């Protein structure tokens, strides 16, 4: 567990360092392409180390999720997958490299649910897996993903505010950090259908990856 926690701190910490204080000097030194290579190498190396230590860590059960939590978790995972698909199939102003015009165009699709659909997809995944997994190693891994997603979303807001100024301010005013913070909103047909398909595939494939299916029946 100690090595797992060290690996997770390296994964999360290196992401924040490379995304924020070290980004500008590294881009200046290596160029945008070189920085992308360094970032990807560090990300894959630290994530691989974390997964390796997770597999080696003892399976200490901290709690056991009640039966009613499984179908509820399935619904949450469906929402997460809809958010993820929506974040990938339409311009997402929160992501690096997205044109400034995307923020000026106003929220659409899953952005009407939250302005950080990808980050919340990861955060909901983490909450579900910590709740249902219930082991110390699952809680550690999920906590790292949760911190990376939500603190990362906060830093995205701050950086976009500096870069885009009034355009991002208007986008923030028209959207919510928390999912459904401005009431219920439809994600759009592409995100909805794509998320349902992804959820169905994950439900079928999850037992083959060594875990139960998303409804707790595997």
C-alpha positions as CSV (number, residue, x, y, z in Angstrom):
1,X,0.0,0.0,0.0
2,X,2.9,2.4,0.7
3,X,4.3,1.9,-2.7
4,X,0.8,2.3,-4.3
5,X,0.3,5.6,-2.5
6,X,3.7,6.8,-3.6
7,X,3.0,5.8,-7.2
8,X,-0.4,7.6,-7.1
9,X,1.2,10.7,-5.7
10,X,3.7,10.6,-8.5
11,X,0.9,10.2,-11.1
12,X,-1.3,13.0,-9.8
13,X,1.6,15.3,-8.8
14,X,3.4,15.0,-12.1
15,X,0.2,15.7,-14.0
16,X,-0.4,19.0,-12.0
17,X,3.2,20.1,-12.3
18,X,3.4,19.4,-16.0
19,X,0.0,20.9,-16.7
20,X,0.6,24.2,-14.8
21,X,3.9,25.5,-13.4
22,X,6.2,23.5,-15.7
23,X,4.2,23.7,-18.9
24,X,5.4,27.1,-20.1
25,X,9.2,26.5,-19.5
26,X,9.0,23.0,-21.0
27,X,7.1,24.2,-24.1
28,X,9.8,27.0,-24.5
29,X,12.6,24.4,-24.1
30,X,11.2,21.6,-26.3
31,X,8.4,23.1,-28.3
32,X,4.8,22.1,-28.2
33,X,5.4,18.7,-29.8
34,X,8.4,17.9,-27.5
35,X,6.3,18.9,-24.4
36,X,3.5,16.6,-25.5
37,X,6.0,13.8,-25.8
38,X,7.4,14.4,-22.3
39,X,3.9,14.8,-20.9
40,X,2.7,11.5,-22.4
41,X,5.8,9.6,-21.3
42,X,5.6,10.7,-17.7
43,X,1.8,10.1,-17.6
44,X,2.0,6.6,-19.0
45,X,5.0,5.7,-16.8
46,X,3.4,6.9,-13.6
47,X,0.0,5.4,-14.5
48,X,1.7,2.1,-15.3
49,X,3.6,2.2,-12.0
50,X,0.3,2.9,-10.1
51,X,-1.5,0.0,-11.9
52,X,1.4,-2.3,-11.2
53,X,1.4,-1.4,-7.5
54,X,-2.4,-1.7,-7.3
55,X,-2.2,-5.2,-8.5
56,X,0.4,-6.1,-5.9
57,X,-1.3,-4.3,-3.0
58,X,-3.2,-6.4,-0.4
59,X,-7.0,-6.7,-0.9
60,X,-8.0,-5.3,2.5
61,X,-11.8,-4.9,2.7
62,X,-12.8,-1.6,4.4
63,X,-16.5,-1.9,3.7
64,X,-19.0,-3.9,1.7
65,X,-21.5,-2.0,-0.4
66,X,-25.1,-2.8,0.2
67,X,-27.2,-4.5,-2.5
68,X,-29.1,-1.4,-3.3
69,X,-25.9,0.5,-4.1
70,X,-25.3,-1.6,-7.2
71,X,-28.2,-0.5,-9.4
72,X,-27.7,3.1,-8.2
73,X,-24.1,2.9,-9.2
74,X,-25.1,1.6,-12.6
75,X,-27.2,4.7,-13.2
76,X,-24.3,6.9,-12.1
77,X,-22.0,5.1,-14.5
78,X,-24.5,5.6,-17.3
79,X,-24.4,9.3,-16.6
80,X,-20.6,9.2,-16.5
81,X,-20.4,7.5,-19.9
82,X,-22.9,10.0,-21.5
83,X,-20.8,12.8,-20.2
84,X,-17.6,11.2,-21.5
85,X,-19.0,10.6,-25.0
86,X,-20.4,14.1,-25.1
87,X,-17.1,15.6,-24.1
88,X,-15.4,13.7,-27.0
89,X,-18.0,14.3,-29.8
90,X,-18.5,18.1,-29.5
91,X,-16.0,21.0,-29.0
92,X,-15.3,21.2,-25.3
93,X,-14.1,24.7,-24.4
94,X,-12.5,23.4,-21.1
95,X,-10.0,21.2,-22.9
96,X,-6.6,22.5,-23.9
97,X,-6.2,23.4,-27.6
98,X,-10.0,23.9,-28.1
99,X,-10.5,27.2,-30.2
100,X,-11.7,30.2,-28.2
101,X,-14.7,30.4,-30.4
102,X,-16.1,27.2,-28.7
103,X,-16.5,29.2,-25.5
104,X,-18.1,32.1,-27.2
105,X,-20.6,29.9,-28.9
106,X,-22.4,29.1,-25.7
107,X,-22.9,25.7,-23.9
108,X,-24.3,22.9,-25.9
109,X,-24.9,19.2,-25.4
110,X,-23.3,17.9,-22.1
111,X,-21.9,21.3,-21.4
112,X,-25.4,22.3,-20.4
113,X,-25.1,19.6,-17.6
114,X,-21.6,20.6,-16.6
115,X,-18.8,22.7,-18.2
116,X,-16.4,19.9,-17.3
117,X,-18.1,16.8,-18.7
118,X,-14.9,14.7,-19.1
119,X,-13.5,15.5,-15.7
120,X,-16.9,14.6,-14.1
121,X,-17.0,11.4,-16.1
122,X,-13.7,10.4,-14.4
123,X,-14.9,11.7,-11.0
124,X,-18.1,9.7,-11.1
125,X,-16.2,6.6,-12.2
126,X,-13.9,7.1,-9.1
127,X,-16.9,7.6,-6.7
128,X,-18.6,4.4,-8.0
129,X,-15.4,2.3,-7.8
130,X,-14.5,3.5,-4.3
131,X,-18.0,2.8,-3.1
132,X,-18.5,-0.6,-4.7
133,X,-14.9,-1.8,-4.4
134,X,-14.6,-1.1,-0.7
135,X,-10.9,-2.2,-0.5
136,X,-8.1,0.0,0.6
137,X,-6.4,-0.3,-2.8
138,X,-9.6,0.6,-4.6
139,X,-10.2,3.6,-2.3
140,X,-6.6,4.8,-2.8
141,X,-6.8,4.5,-6.6
142,X,-10.2,6.0,-6.8
143,X,-9.3,8.9,-4.5
144,X,-6.3,9.8,-6.7
145,X,-8.6,9.8,-9.9
146,X,-11.2,11.9,-8.0
147,X,-8.6,14.5,-6.9
148,X,-7.0,14.6,-10.4
149,X,-10.4,15.1,-12.0
150,X,-12.0,17.8,-9.8
151,X,-8.9,19.7,-8.8
152,X,-7.8,19.5,-12.4
153,X,-11.2,21.0,-13.4
154,X,-10.7,23.9,-11.0
155,X,-7.3,24.6,-12.5
156,X,-8.8,24.4,-16.0
157,X,-11.2,27.1,-15.0
158,X,-8.4,29.3,-13.7
159,X,-6.2,28.9,-16.7
160,X,-9.1,29.4,-19.2
161,X,-10.1,32.6,-17.3
162,X,-6.5,33.9,-17.8
163,X,-6.4,32.9,-21.5
164,X,-9.8,33.8,-22.7
165,X,-11.0,36.5,-20.3
166,X,-14.5,37.7,-21.0
167,X,-15.3,34.8,-23.3
168,X,-14.6,32.3,-20.6
169,X,-16.4,34.4,-18.0
170,X,-19.5,34.3,-20.1
171,X,-19.1,30.5,-20.5
172,X,-18.7,30.1,-16.8
173,X,-21.8,32.2,-16.1
174,X,-23.9,30.1,-18.5
175,X,-22.7,26.8,-17.1
176,X,-22.3,24.9,-13.9
177,X,-19.3,23.2,-12.3
178,X,-21.5,20.7,-10.6
179,X,-23.5,18.3,-12.8
180,X,-27.1,19.5,-13.1
181,X,-26.2,22.6,-11.1
182,X,-28.5,24.6,-13.3
183,X,-31.3,22.1,-13.3
184,X,-32.0,19.2,-15.6
185,X,-30.7,19.4,-19.1
186,X,-30.6,17.0,-22.0
187,X,-27.1,15.9,-23.2
188,X,-28.0,15.8,-26.9
189,X,-28.7,12.7,-29.0
190,X,-25.2,11.8,-29.9
191,X,-24.0,11.8,-26.3
192,X,-27.1,10.0,-25.1
193,X,-27.1,7.2,-27.6
194,X,-23.3,6.9,-27.6
195,X,-23.2,6.8,-23.8
196,X,-25.9,4.1,-23.7
197,X,-23.9,2.0,-26.2
198,X,-20.7,2.5,-24.3
199,X,-22.5,1.5,-21.0
200,X,-23.9,-1.6,-22.6
201,X,-20.4,-2.6,-23.9
202,X,-18.8,-1.9,-20.5
203,X,-21.5,-3.9,-18.7
204,X,-20.9,-6.9,-20.9
205,X,-17.0,-6.6,-20.8
206,X,-16.5,-5.7,-17.2
207,X,-16.6,-9.4,-15.9
208,X,-14.0,-10.4,-18.4
209,X,-11.7,-7.7,-17.0
210,X,-11.9,-9.4,-13.6
211,X,-14.8,-7.6,-11.9
212,X,-18.6,-7.9,-11.6
213,X,-20.8,-6.3,-14.1
214,X,-22.1,-2.8,-13.5
215,X,-25.3,-4.1,-11.9
216,X,-23.5,-6.4,-9.4
217,X,-24.8,-9.6,-10.9
218,X,-21.5,-11.0,-12.3
